[in-house]
Amino acid sequence: MESLLSLSFDYLSSYDGVKIRKGLRQLEGLLAQICLSRTPTDRRSSILPNEASKQITKELSSLKDDPAFREFFKLQEGFEWNVAIRLIACLERLLSKASNGQNDLLIVSTLELLQGTLLIHPSSRSLFAREIYMNLLLDLLDPTCCPAIQSSTLLTLVTTLLATPANTRTFETLDGLLTVTSLFKSRGTSREVKMKVVEFLYFYLMPETPILNGAGGGLHRSPSKRLGSGERGGRQAGTKTTEEKQGLLGRHLNNVEDLVEDLRESAPFGACLV
């Protein structure tokens, strides 16, 4: 696995778009092997190329028992083989190049891989507690960026903030709410991106539950999402309530109360607000 990562990292460190694309595809293939399993069909159906095997997405809870995942997870704990760091560096290089269709596609592909990496290795999210890396994502919400980049960046922001209050505080400190709401209010923003902004704001207003280290399995799991389960005997340090975040968001957007009320009624992420 180290040799495959090394080769893909070499490609990602290039300024050549073709090599970067090759490196992204290699990483995508590696993550696919970890997250997907093949179920062979019977011999009679295997004569058809499309029926030779079926790919099934593995449950997250089962990944901790997979040897390939455990090896990948262990490698991510160190700087040398950390995929998120390489993808961030790749984004920085792509942003330094002139904007064009091919470069935009590479940025979107890099963001999508970063989303997956942060989901299967939650500890890598801590990188975005640093202002320089959070600013990189906020730069991608610039009105001059294409809608595909803006939408993918909003999803990436969700994965960086997920169960990581320290990152949310960095996002707030850097006027991330102003950036996101300005994008929403701009006439030039596409309808699809505005919908992504609303989804992001729903997520932002959710109760905060920091990551807890899983015991033995290597995976980090969040505590129960029931409001109050993690606050008995006092709120966890570094977190904010929905009401506090509502006040911050209200500085930049009207009718935030309606968003909170809708969040209470619909519970789009399965959590409970009281």
Residue, then its C-alpha position, 0 to 999 in steps of 0.5 A: m500500500e505504501s508503494l501505491l500511495s508513494l506513486s500517487f503522491d508523486y503524481l499529485s505533486s506535479y503541475d501537469g494536469v495529466k499527472i495530477r488526474k492519474g494520481l487522483r484516479q489511483l487514490e480513488g481506486l485505492l479508496a474504492q478497494i477499501c470501501l467496496s467489496r466484490t460478490p462473485t456470481d455463479r459460473r453461468s452468469s459470469i460469462l456475461p462481462n457485466e455480471a461477473s461480479k457486483q460491487i457492494t458498499k461496505e458498512l462503515s461499522s464493518l470497515k474496522d474489521d477489514p485488514a486493508f482498511r486497518e492498514f490504510f487507517k494506520l498509515q493515515e495517522g502519520f504525516e508521511w502517508n496522510v492522504a488529506i495533506r497531499l490533497i490539500a497541497c494539490l488544491e493549493r497548486l491547482l488554485s495557483k493555475a489559470s482557471n479553465g474547464q480542465n483545471d476546474l474538473l481537477i479541483v472538483s475531483t480533488l475535493e470529492l476525494l478529500q470528502g471521502t478521506l475525511l469521512i473514513h479517517p476523522s482525525s485528518r479533519s483536525l488539519f482544518a483547525r488551522e486557518i491556512y487550510m480553512n481559508l483554502l476552502l473559503d477561497l473556493l467559494d469565491p463568486t468567480c469559481c464555477p458552480a460545481i466547485q462551489s457545491s463541492t466545496l460546501l460538501t467538503l466544508v460539511t466533512t471538515l466540520l463534522a463532529t469537530p467543533a474546533n474546526t467550526r470555531t476556526f470557520e467562524t473566526l475567518d468569517g466563514l458565515l459571511t462568506v457562505t451567506s454572501l454567496f447565498k445572497s448574490r444574484g449571480t449564484s446558481r439555484e443549485v449552489k443556493m440549495k447547497v448553502v441552505e443544506f450547509l446552514y441546516f448542518y451548521l445549526m445542528p448541536e455539536t458533538p465532538i469526536l470520541n476515540g473508538a475503543g479498539g476498532g481504530l474508528h472514531r465515533s461520535p457520541s449519541k446525537r440526542l441533545g443533552s447526552g454529551e452535556r450532562g454535568g456541563r457543556q463540553a468545552g469548545t462547543k456552542t449551542t444551536e441558539e448561540k450559532q443562531g445568533l452568529l448567523g443572524r448577523h448575516l442572514n434574516n429569518v434564521e428563526d425560520l431555519v431553526e424551526d424547520l430544523r426542529e420540525s423536519a430533523p433532516f439529519g436525524a438529530c433532535l433539537v429541543 
